[in-house]
Amino acid sequence: MQHVHIIRLSLVFSCLLLACSSFAQSIQWTKDGNAYWLAEKEGVSKIDFATKHKTILVTAEQLTPTGATKPLPVKEFKPSDNDKKILIFTNSQRVWRYETRGDYWVFDLATGKLRQLGTTLPEASLMFAKISPDGTLAAYVSKHNLYLEDLASGKITQLTKDGTDKMINGTFDWAYEEEFDCRDGFRWSPDSKSIAYWQIDARDVKYFLMMNNTDSTYSFTIPVEYPKVGESPSACRVGVLNLKNKKTRWMNVPGDQRQHYIPRMAWAANSTDIILQQLDRKQQESKVFTCNAATGAATMINSEKDEAWIDVEEVWSNAGGLDWFNKEAEFLWASEKDGWRHFYRVSRNGQHEINITPGNYDVIRPLLVDEVSNTFYFLASPDNATECYLYQTSLDGSGKATRVTPQNQRGTHNYQISPNGKWALHTFSNAGFPRVRERISLPQHLSLDGDEGVAVLCAKHDASKDKVEFFQVTTSEGVTMDGWIVKPVNLDTTKKYPVLFQVYSEPAGATVKNGWGTGNNGLYEGNLAEDGYCYVSLDNRGTPAPKGRAWRKSIYRKIGIINIRDQALGAQEVLKKWQWLDTNRVAVHGWSGGGSATLNLLFQYPEIYKTGIAIAAVADQLCYDNIYQERYMGLPQENIADFIAGSPITYAKNLRGNLLYIHGTGDDNVHFQNAERLVNELVKQGKQFQYMAYPNRSHGIYEGEGTSAHLVRLFTQYLRTKCPPFGRSE
């Protein structure tokens, strides 16, 4: 049997990759890899990739429930493994950041019948429904319990009965979802006889209470189980539920369930074993276990330690499993143990491994293991950390990585490669070239779209008109940082111009990428360059750029110190490099971690930054969640001085310039508590500033009529007032 596997993994260095369009996100390859499924207004179709020939499999009329006048609005859909049924997700509702609960329907392609799942359960309460591999059953979560439904009879069986607000089966609590990207919490066995699932016990996790003062005459609280830094994690375990006897066998993973994490789990390419990854609480030690599904016996097959932290998302996504090959005797694994992020083929027992991507560069994202051609496709950019390209190498580790993306297409590339390795949907952009897509054939990277192909469109592009310029600066401490700059329109170097820095600066994201959207500011009403502003961004040490482990992890226990100093010293070099910049009109802005950096820069380096606009910032690191903050800063019980030294609130007494602070009172991520603590400290220190609280808005501050427009006007007016636009004569 031929073995060709798609790697179902999360984005690594996600800020370097393109945000795909809805088309790109929803493409689902057929098993032979020569076509894909697509949901459109006229229904669900199958489209031949090479010819674009469309076959409508389900019409809009067939997706219209009995008694309804309109077809179901398809949020997502998934064909069953045997391609005989289609599972449709609709009426989706938001759970924290994403719409992960709603209603599910099944369309039978043979009979043409459409039926809803879970009709005895509350509306829009189903989560992560999946049809069994044999196509006869469906499983889903509702109200933190697992359910089974027979697709022929419609019989519903409740599989777990202990689910409550804090006893969570088949999905996750807030912290796991936010920081490990864990949402879907159960897996069908390949033989359809068992379901493996997570159970999160958050009963010992304290509620954080958010206050709603506007939606009723009397205020009320909204509780969120939220483990603050320094608090023990939710207890976590994995069980396998036997569908014949309806009993769960818990996996005997060693260690205290309240002092470790299990962020990843899947079936180990068979129906007898589970493979899972365990992290210690400080996330410095990773252990991989295979567990016997019948007995629960756990065997450690891989372990690794890091003096800083170990990431999990670059290895395997929560939604999928590991990629197995060589007749399921080996799997693909990522490690930074040689100083770079590389991928290894590891034997099932963990005793043998081969680095298949050796060299002084990072793999940004794995894409496809093709055993037929002995090829591993992945994204990388060895020579420019702001860009992203397709590479290939031999699966046996004997070959040198070679670039597949054409040399004359500088920028950021992404690919969705077919299971047979013959085709790919290619997406490309750079800072001056809008995002475009094309169909290509591999391995030659030949466009199937003729005059609409990337090469032809690039040839027509006049790069001399691009507004974003990329550069590097080396600070007085010898740190070389990538940056971009958008200069004022009609620049007159005899005048002095204001400069606005955009910052994020933390391990969760980078801002300097050669992709479409770079250099734009959606918070400014108008055009910064036309209004005489210079717009700049720099990526400091600690940002997730593909520059090696030392670059990314140098920030350990020093968030708020190293990243802030790099930014400040980098800004000094920028001001020296372009001497027409006005050192008296230097502004900085950022959101979330970027808001924290804005505060720290304004407070710690007031001689450089004169105006700051901080949104949804962590003002006190002791107020954020344990998974994120402990990963990068350690445990406050052991090194609380680092948390204090890195928190903006510590330096609020130094404010000399102009500060606009913005926060949503309904922020379940960075709690409004941060704003109130910072306000108290600024008041205590006698500092004047401007402050805007948006009632009941979440971390994104977009809910409510007029909110986004109001925020943009507020940002714009403050910047123009405190850091006036246009060039001034010296």
N, C-alpha and C positions, 0 to 999 in steps of 0.2 A: 504494500500500500504506500502511495506517495504521502509524504508528510510535509505540508506547508502550513505555517502557523502565523496568524496575525498576533502581534504583541499588544495586549490590551492594557496599556499602562498610562498613568497620569503624565501630564506635562511636567518636564523638568525645565528650570529656568523659564517659566511660563511667560515672563515679560519679554523674552526674546522671540516668542513665537507669535504667529498671526492669530488673531481672533477670527476663526472661520465664520463664514456666513451660515445662515440657517440651512441652506442647501448642503454645504460641506459638513455641517454637524449631523445632519439627518441621514446622510448616505449610508445605506446598508448593503454590503456586497452579498450577492448570491453565493452559494457554496462553491460553485465552480469558478468564481471570480471574474466572470465575463459580463456580468450585468449587476444592476443594483435596484433596490426597491426605493420607492419615493412616494410620499404622501403629498397630494396636490388637491386643488379645489375639486377636480373631477373625480377624485377617489385615490386609490392606491394602485400604483403602476409598477411594472418591471421594465427597465430601460437597458437595452444592450449598450455596453460602454463604447464599443468601437463604432457602431453604426448610428447610435442614438434612437434606434427603433423602439417605440413605446408600445407596450401591451398593458391595457388597463385590466387589472385583476379584480378590483372592487370598485364599483361605481359609487357616485355620491348618493344615488337613490338607495343602493344597498346599505349604505352607512347611515340611513335615516331610520331611527327606531320607529316602531309601530305607534301611530298616534302623533308623531312629531312632524313638523313642517320643514325642518332643516336637518341636514346631515350632522353627525357628530363632529365638532371641531377637534381635530386630531392634534393633541399636544405632542405625543410620541406614539410610535407603534413598533411592534416587534413580531416578525414571522416566527412560528414555532419551528423547532429543529427539523421536523419532517416536512416543512413548507405547506402544511395542509390547513393551518389556521393562522389568523393574524390577531394579535393582542393589541388593543387600542386603549391608550390612556387619554382621558378627557376630563373636563370640569376640574382642572387642577387648582390646588390651593397651596398657599405658601406655608412652609414650615421653616422657620428661621430665614435663611437666605433664599432657599429655592422652593419651587412648587413641586413637592414630592408626595403629596397625597391628592386623591381625587377619585374618579370613577374609572373602572375598567370594563371593557366589552370585548367579546371574542367573536370574530367572524369566521365561519366555517367555509372554506373555499369550495368544498365539494357540494355542500347542501345549499349554500347561499344564505344561511341563517345567521342572524345577529342576535346575540344575547348578552345581557349584563351579568357581571360577576357580583357576588356579595350583596344581593338584593335585600337580605334581611338585616344588613348592617347599615349604620348611618350614612347619609349621603356624603360623598367626597371624603370618606374616611379610609379608603384602601391605599396601601403603599406597596410599591415594588412588586406588583403581581408578576408572576412568571409561570409559563406553561411548562410542564414537565417534559424532559427529553423525549419520552414516548408519545407525547401529545394527548394524553388522556386526562390529565389533572392540571389544576392551577393552584398555586399557593400565593398567599399575600398576607400582609400585616394590617391589622386594624386595632387601634387603641392599645398598641404595644403587645398584642397577642398575634400568634400565627394561626392562619386558617387554611384549610384544604377544601377544594371544591372539585367534585366530579363533573367533568365537562359534558358527559352524556346525560346524567340524571339531574344535575344541578344540586346534588346533595352537598351541604356545607358542614364541615367538621371543624370544631375549634380544637386546635392542637395544643396550645398552651393556655393556661387559665389563671396564671399568677400575675399577668401584666397590669401595671398601674402607672400613674404618672412617673413614678421613680423606679419601678421594676420593669425593665424595657427588654422585650424579646423581638429579635428580628430587625431592629434598627438601633439608633444610638442616641446618646444625650447630646447636649449642646456642644460640649468641649470636643468630643470625638468627631462630631460632624464638622465643626469649624476648623480644627487643627490637624486632623488626620484625613479629612475628606471622606469620612465614613458616613454613609447614609443607608444604602441597601445592606441589610444585615443577615441575609440567609442565602443558602446555595443548594440547588437540587443536586443529588448524586447522579452520575451518568446513567445509572440503571433505573432511575425514577423511584427507587424504593426507600430513600432516606432524604432528610433535609438537615444540613448542618447550619447552625445559627449561633449568633452572639446573644448573650444575656448580659445586660448592663444593670448593675445594682447601684442605683444612685441614692439609696435611702439615707446614707450618712452624709451626702453632699448637701450643704446648706442652700436654701433658696436665697437668691438675690431678688429683692422686691423693687420692681419699677412702678412708678406712680402715674396714674392717669387722672388728671384734674379737669379734663375738658369734655369727656363723652357722657357725663351724667352730672346731676347737681351735686351729688356726693362723690368724692374721689374714691378710687379703688386701686388696689395693688395688682400687679401682674407678676407672679412668681416665676423665676427661671432657675432651675437647678444649675448652678454655675460654680465650679470649684476654683476659687481664687488661688493665685500663686501661694505656695506654702501649705495649701490644704491637700489632703490625700485624694488621689483620683477615685473615680467610681470603681467599684469592684467589677471585674470583667471575667467571663469564662465562655467557653465554646462547647456546645453540645451537639450531638447527632441524634435526631429524632427518627426512630424506626416507624415507618408508616403502617406497618402491619400490627404492631402491638401498642403503638402510640406512646411509647416510652422514650425518654431522653437519656442517652449515655453521655456523661460529662467527660471531657478530655482531661486527663491527669497532668496538666501542665504544672511543673513545679513552681514554687514561689508564692508569695502573699498576693492574693488577687487585688488587694487595695494598694499595692506598691509596684504594680507593673501595668503595662499596656499590651493589648493584642490588637494592633492596628490592621493586620492583614490575615486572611484565612481563605482557603479554597480546597476543593478536592484535588488530590495529588494524581491527576490523570487516570484515576480508577475509582471504583465505588467502595473500596475497602479502607482507604487512608485519607486523612486530612493533613494538609500542610499549613502551618501557621507561623507567624513571626511574633516574637515577644520582645518588648523593650523594657528595660528597667525604668524606674520612675524618672531618672535624670536623662534618659534616652542616650546613654553613652555605651550601652552594651546591647547588641542584637543577638538573639538566639532563634534559630529556625528549628522547628520540631515537625516530625511526621508523627501522626497519632492514629492508632488503630481505631476505626470507627466503631467496631463491635465491643472492644474492651476498654477503650480510652487510654491505653498505654502510650506514653509519649517518648520518642527517641530524638535527642538533639543531633542534628546533622550538620549544622553550620553555626559558627559564633564569630563575633567580631566586636572589638572595642575601639572607641575613639575618645581622645582626651577632651574633645568638644562635644559633638553630638552626632547621631546617625540619622540621616533622612530615610524615609520609607517610600515616598511617592515615586521616586525614580526607579524603584525596583518593580513594583506591581501596583496596579490601581485597586481600589476597594471594590470596584464593579466587576473586575475580572480576576483571572488567576495568573499563575506563572505560565511561561511558555515552555512546553515540554517537547523534546525531540529525541532522536536516536532510539525509536521504539519506546518512548517514555522512560528511558533510562537516565536522561539528563534534563536539567532545566537551566534557564538563563537567570543570572543573578548579577547585581551591580554592587560595586564596592569602590571606595576611595582610598583603599589601604596603601596604594603606591603613590598617593599624592594627587591622583587624577581620577575622575569618574570613568571607570571602565566596566565592560560587561564580560562575564565569565560563564563558561559552560561548566556546570557542577553536576557530579554524579548523584544519583538518588540517595545514596548513603552518605554523601558529603565528603567522601574520602579522596576524590580526585577533582581537580578543576584546571581550566585552561583560560587564560586571558585572551579573548579573541579580538580585542581592540587596543593592543599595546601602543604606547607612544606618549609624548608629553602634550596631551590635549584631553579635553573632556568630551564625552558623549553627552549631547544635549538631550536627545530623546531617541529611544529605540523604536523602530517601525515594523520590521518584518524579518522573521527567520524563515528562509526558503531552503529547505533541505534538498530539494530537487536540483537546485543550481549551486548548492553549498555557499549560499550568500546570506550575509547579515546586512540589512539596510538600516541606517541610523542617521540622525541629524547631528551635525557638528560644525564648528568654525574655528579651526586651529589657529588661524592667522588674524582673526578680528573678532573680538568678543561681542561686538555690537550686531553681528550678522549670524545667519543660520543657513546651512546648506545640506544637501543629501549626499551621504557617503555610503560606500559599500566595502565589505571586507570578507574574507573567507571564514566560514564557520569553524574550520579546524584551527584557526589562529595562525596559520602559516603565511598568510598574505599581508601586504601593507594596505592600509585604508586608502581608497581612491575616491576622488570627488566625482559624483555623477552629475550634479547641477552644472550647467554651462558656466564657464569662467566669466562670461561677459554679462551675467545677470547678478550684479552686486545688490545685496539686500537681505531680506528675510524670506525664507522659503518654508513651506509646509507641504506634506504629502499624505494622501490616504491611498495606500497601496493595496491592490486587490490580493485576495488569498493565494492566487496562483502566481503572483509576482510579475505578471505581464503588463499590468496597467496601473495608472495612478491618477488621482485628481490632484493637480499641482496648483498651489496657491502662492502668489508672489507679490511683494510690494517692496518699496523702500521709502525713505522719508519724503521723496519728491515724486513718487510714482504710485498712483492709487492701486489698491488691491485688485488683482485680476486672477482668474482661474482658467486653467486649460486642462484638457485631457492629454495624457502622454502615454507612450508605450515604453516599457523598460526591457533591458537595461540601457538602451541607447538614448533615453530621454528625448524621444521624438514626439513632437506635437501632433495631435490629431485634428487640430482646430484651424489649420491654415492661416489665413490673414488675421484671425482672432487669437492666434497663439502668442505666448509671452515674447518670444524672440522678435516677432514682427512688430509688436506694439512697443517693445523697448527700443527698437531701431528708430522709431518715429519720435521718441521722447527727447526733448531738448533739456539735457541735464544742467545746462548753464543757467536755466531759470529756476532751479531748485532753491528754496529759501533756507533750508536747514543745512548747516555746515557741521561736520564732525571734526573733533580735534582731541588732542591729549595735552594734559598739563602734568608736570612733575612738581610735587610740593617741596617745601624746604626740608621735609623729612624723608625725601626720596621716594614717595608714593606716586606712581604714575596712574592717572585716572582718565577714563574716557569721558567725553562730554559732547554736547551739541549746543549750537547757538543759532538763534534767529535774530538777525540784525535789523535795525530800524530801516524802513523804506526811505529812500533818498538820503542815505547817511552822509552827513557832513562832518568829517573828522576834525574840523576846527571847533566843533561844538561838543558839549558834554551831554550824554544821554543816560536816562535811568535804566537800571537792570533789575529784572525779576528772576530769581532762581526758583526752579521747581525741585522739590526734594521728596524722596521717600527714605532711602538710606538703610533700611533694615533687611534682614535675610529673606523676607517674604516677597521681595520684588526689586526689579531693576528699572530704571527710567531711560537709560541711554541705549536705544536700539535703532537700527536702520530699517524701520518699518513705517508703513503709512499711519499717520496720526501723531507721530513724533513731532514736537514743536508746536502742536496746537494746544490751546487752553480753552476748554469748554466752560470755564467759570467766568471768562471775561466777555463782556457784552461789547462786541466790536472786534477789531483786529489789533493786537498788541503792536505789531511791527508798523502798521500804518499810523498808529498813535505815538510812534516814537519811542517805544520800549524795546530794549534788548532782552530777549528771553533765553535763559541758559539752564542746563541741567548737567549734573555730574554724578557718576557712580563711584562711591567710595568702597573701601575694603568692607567685606561683610555682605555686600549685595550678591545675589545669586547669578553672577556672570560666569561663563565658562572659562575661568582663569585658574582653575586648580583649587584643591582643598585648602591650601594655605591662605589664599585670598579670601575665600568664603568664610572660613572658620576662625580667622584672626580676631573676629569680633566677640568671641566667646567671653562671657561675663563682663563685656565692655560696651554693650549697647548704651548709647547716650554719651559715650566717651570717645572711642576710636572713630566711629562713623561721623560724629559731630566735628571732631578735630580735622579729619580728612576733608570734610565739606568746607570748613572755614579756611583751611590753608589752600584748598583748591580754589576757593572764591578769590583769595588774595592773588593767586597766579592769574586768574581770569582778568582781574582788574589791572594787573600789570601788563598783560598781553595786549589788551585793547584799551589804550590809555585815554580814548575818548569816552570811556564809561565814567559816570559821575559817582564818585565814592560817597557823596552825600545823599544819593538817591539809590540805595541798595535795598531791595525788598526780597522776601522769601515766602513761599507758601507750600503747604502740603496737607494731605488728608490721612487720617488714621496714624500709621507709623510715620508718615510724612508730616502730620500735624505735630507729633512728638518732636521730630527733628526740627521743625520750624521754631517751636518754643525753646528748645535747647540752644539753637543757633542764636536766637534773639537774646536769650538770657546769658549764655556763656561767652558770646562774642559780640557784645553790643557796639564795639568799635568798628565792626564790619557791617552788620545788618541793622538798618535803621527802621524797617517796617516789616511786620510779619502777619500773615493771615493763616491761622491754624484751625483746622476742622477735625472734629471727632478724635482728638489726640488722647493718648495715654499720658496723662500728666504725672501719674505716680505709678511706677512699675508694680508696686504691691497691690494694685487694684485690678490687674489683668488676670487672665485665666492661667491655670497651672501648666497645661500642656505646652503652650507657646513660650511663656516666660521662663519656665524651668528648663526647657530645651536649650535656650540661648544664654541663660543667666545663672543656672544652678539653683540650689535651694536656699531660700532666704534664711532658713534655720542655720545654714552653714556659712553664708557669705552675704549677709544683709547689707554690708557696707557697699557692695557693688550695686545693689538695687537703688540705694539712696543716691550714690554718686552718678547714676545714669538717668535719674528722674528729673524732668524739667522743673518740678515744683521746688526742688532743692535750690535752684538758681533764680527763682522768681524775684528775689530781692535785687537782682542786678538789672532789671528792666529799665532801659533808658529811652528806647525808641517807641514806636507806635505798634500796638498789638490789637488785632481783631480776633477774638476767640469765638468759635461757632460749634454748637453741639446739639444733637437731638435728644430730648429727654427720654425717648423710648428706645434708645440705643441698647440692644441686648448684647452687643459685642464689646465695644468700649463704653462702659457704663457712664451715665451722666454724672455719677459720683466723681469722676475725674475732673469735670468742669467745676463742680461746686468746691472741691478741695483746692483747686487752683485759684478760684475766685477768692476764697477765704484767705489764702496766703498773699495774694496780690493786695487785697484790702488791708491786711495786717501790715504789709510793708509800705502802705501809702502810695501804691502805684495806680496811675490812671490808665484805663484801657477801654476798649469797646467790646461788648459782649452780646451775643445773640443765641438764645435758646429756642429751638423749634419744638413745640409741644408734640409729644408722642411720635416724633419721627425716629426712624431707625438709623443704623450706621450710614446708610446711603443718603439720608435726608432728601427723600423724593416724594414721600407720601403726602397726600393732601393737595387740594386745588391751589395752584399758584406757587407751590413751594419752590420748585426748581427755578422758575423765573425770578422769584424774590431773592433766592440765594445768589444768582448771577448778578443781579443789580447791586446787592449788598457788597459783594466782592469787588465789583467794578468801581463803584463809587468810593469805596474806602481806599482802594489802590490809587485812584486818580487824585484823591484829596491828600493822602499822606505821602504818596510818592508820585508827584505830578509828572505827566507825560511830556514828550517832545524834547528836542535838543535845546540846550541853552548856550549862549555865547559865554566864554570864560571871562 
